[in-house]
Every structure is written in structure tokens, then in C-alpha cells.
Amino acid sequence: MIYLLKIFAALICRLPRGVALSMGKLFGVILSSCQFRRKSVCFINMDILYEPVLSSSEKISLRKKMYVHMGKNLVEFLRLPLYSDGFSGPFMTMEGKENWDSAMKKGKSVLVVTAHLGFWDLLTVAFFYLGVKSSFVTKELRNKTLNEFWMSYRKFGSIQPIDKKNSSRALIQCIRNKDPIGFIMDQNMNLDSGVFVQFGNKQACTLNAPAILARRYDLPVLAAFAVRLPDDHYRFIITPEMPLIRTDNPGKDAIINTQTFSDTIRSHILKYPDQWIWMHRRWKTRPVGEPRVY
């Protein structure tokens, strides 16, 4: 399977970008016409995150656009080796570089929170464009062979993946080295690694590591996203540094600060809704006594 995937990736890299993206779009359209089990999950998530809720036709349209976007993302992911020397110029513009420069001047690790929004794997190249070495905490795939292929592509640019299961030592080393660290915060967490914060009209168990590290080591926290524009170019968005609450109650501070990070992520999802992965069971973990969402 990996051998065939590598052949397909090589063919995609030989095609003009416009042709490759058209293939990705077609693949997405085909996927959207399939009746996947996660279709109902998409619609449930839309009802939770949107206020007021979308109509049935709006949900169907948004789901289709999401799959088209995913098809294009797949093609661009396979073309990452072509962008390993930078993806600047006409294909990518940057918004908020002054926010990044301001945070870096503090001489500490900068924590970057993001989501499965836009073409998130392009962040590997975007940080190369910024001229910094960085690490991202990520979850390994169950299929080891496929995971090796996936991780090898993520290393194009300047990002070093950190396995979520064994991240503590690596994170401390990054902080000592003053290297930026990225966290993907829109995934469902178990109770041992997250806290409940409001995300739409329901609470979602959310990764609290960025809030804990930022408070403990006095680190600046930014959000960053690589969103697709209508002409299939990209905008790399870096938000201003987010304010942190520091009191004599670390547990409460972690919840409040995690809420701040989640609010920023939600606002960007609603700004680019067709570029978020709606089929993820984001609200799977529930507070004690609450009924299941899915």
C-alpha cells in the first residue's frame, strides 16, 4: 500500500499544481457523495458549533465543501517535498508576522495553538519561512507503516514531530532550547489530558497542556492557521499574543486560559467553516452525568 502511495505521490508531484488540485477537488466531490457513517456526526457538530443553527441545505452544502477542501489538502500534502525550500511568493502570504516577532523577542519558547483548519500541514513549511526550528505535538497513526510515511512528509520544512504519548521530556527540552512548540487543540481529549471548556453550545474536553506550560514557564501563546483562499493560495495567519490569567489557583487558571485559546480557534473555524474537519467526534468525552452526544 505504501509503495503504491509513494508512486501516486511521485505522479502528483510531476503534475502542474492546477491540474493536481483539480484531481483533488474531483476526489473530494466523490467522497462527499458517499454515505459515510460520520455524516450524522458532521451535522451534529454543526448544530453544536453554530448559533443560530444552519438549515439542512446549508449543512449539506458545507459538508460537500469540506470534502472538496480535504481532497485538495491530500494533493497538497503529497506535494510537500516540492515546497521544502519554502512556500512563499505568490502561493502564500503572511498576516501577523509582527505578532510572531514580538513574541520571539521575549527570548523564550513560543507556544503555538492551532486546529485541523485550512491546510494545517503547511505549517511545517510556514515555520521554515519564518526561519525557526519548531516542534509539534502530534498523535501517531495506528498503522505503523502509514505513520512513518505521514511523519516523513511532516518533517519537510523545519518541524520535528513529538509523539503525544511520550512528550514530557521532549517538551521540556524544547523549552530549555527556546524552540517554538505547536499544539493541535481541536481534538477530543480524555479526562486525564484535558479540561472541559465551552466550545459552541456544549462543553468539550480540551487539551490543557499549553495553558499549563505557559503559566508554569511564563511563555507567550499565539494561534496560527494556514487557510486556503478562493484562488487556492494560502494565508498564514498569526494572531496577537493571547492574555494569560495567573492567580494562586493553577487548576482554575488552566481552565480559563484553555477557554481563551479555544475561543480563538472557534472564531477562526466559523470564519473558514468549509476548511474544518467536521466529522471528528469533538464532543465525545462528556462530563459525569451528561448523555452521549454521538
C-alpha positions, -999 to +999 in steps of 0.1 A: +000+000+000+028+024+009+046+016-023+016+025-043+011+057-023+047+067-030+042+061-067+010+082-066+027+109-047+055+110-073+030+113-101+012+141-083+045+160-079+051+158-116+017+174-125+012+212-127-003+224-094-036+234-110-041+200-126-032+182-093-057+204-073-084+197-099-078+160-093-081+166-055-113+185-060-128+156-080-117+132-053-134+153-027-167+155-047-167+117-050-162+114-013-189+139-005-214+118-025-207+087-003-230+080+027-203+077+053-212+068+089-197+101+100-222+121+080-245+124+110-215+134+132-209+163+108-244+176+112-244+172+150-212+191+152-226+219+131-256+222+154-232+225+184-208+250+170-232+273+151-255+297+167-281+301+152-280+266+137-277+260+100-306+248+078-305+213+063-294+226+029-267+247+044-253+217+063-253+195+032-235+223+012-209+228+040-202+191+042-196+189+004-173+219+005-154+203+034-147+172+013-136+192-017-112+210+006-099+177+020-093+164-015-072+194-023-054+190+011-045+154+002-029+165-031-010+194-015+002+171+013+017+147-013+034+177-029+051+189+003+085+178-009+083+204-037+079+231-010+106+220+013+127+251+005+098+274+013+063+281+000+065+318-001+060+342-030+027+341-049+013+310-031+015+321+005+011+355+022+016+361+059-007+380+082+006+389+117+043+384+113+047+413+137+029+393+163+055+365+159+084+388+160+071+404+192+067+371+209+101+358+198+118+390+213+110+377+247+137+351+243+115+321+253+098+292+237+067+305+219+037+282+222+015+279+191-020+266+192-038+256+161-065+233+147-073+209+118-083+240+099-072+250+064-040+232+053-026+226+087+004+206+074+015+236+055+026+250+089+057+228+085+068+250+056+054+282+071+078+279+101+106+272+077+096+305+060+099+322+094+134+308+098+128+289+130+132+253+142+100+241+159+082+210+172+046+199+171+029+176+195+011+150+174-006+116+177+008+087+158-014+067+135-022+031+144-008+017+112+030+020+118+040+019+081+014+046+072+025+066+102+062+065+091+051+078+056+029+105+072+056+117+096+083+117+070+062+142+050+056+163+081+093+167+086+096+187+053+104+222+063+116+227+098+092+209+122+101+180+144+070+159+154+067+149+190+048+118+199+019+128+222+024+096+243+059+104+253+060+142+250+071+154+285+108+151+282+108+165+246+087+194+256+110+204+285+140+201+262+123+224+236+116+249+264+152+248+275+163+253+239+138+282+235+123+264+205+087+271+194+062+243+202+029+237+184-003+221+198-034+210+179-063+218+202-094+208+184-093+171+191-114+153+217-093+146+249-097+121+277-102+133+312-065+126+321-052+151+295-078+177+292-103+201+309-139+209+300-144+243+284-172+258+264-169+251+226-201+261+209-232+253+229-216+223+247-185+218+268-157+199+251-128+181+268-098+201+255-060+198+257-048+218+287-010+213+282-004+247+265-022+265+294-002+246+320+032+251+303+025+288+295+017+295+332+045+274+347+073+288+324+058+322+316+056+315+279+038+336+252+010+318+234-001+326+198-026+309+175-016+301+139-035+289+109-027+282+072-061+289+054-069+284+018-080+314-002-105+313-031-077+312-057-061+282-039-033+303-025-028+304+013-028+329+041-006+321+071-023+338+100-006+345+133-027+361+160-016+385+186-003+370+219-032+358+240-036+371+275-029+346+303-046+345+338-022+339+366-036+335+402-028+313+432-051+286+417-033+268+389-062+245+381-086+273+376-061+292+356-056+263+333-094+262+326-097+299+320-067+301+297-077+270+278-111+286+272-093+317+258-073+295+233-105+276+224-125+308+217-098+319+193-099+286+175-137+286+173-137+321+158-114+311+130-133+279+123-165+299+119-146+323+096-135+294+074-161+267+081-156+247+049-119+242+059-125+224+093-128+186+097-164+184+108-166+146+110-143+144+141-162+134+173-150+166+191-176+163+219-172+126+226-160+129+262-187+141+284-189+155+320-201+130+345-239+125+343-242+140+308-257+119+279-236+109+249-235+133+220-229+107+193 
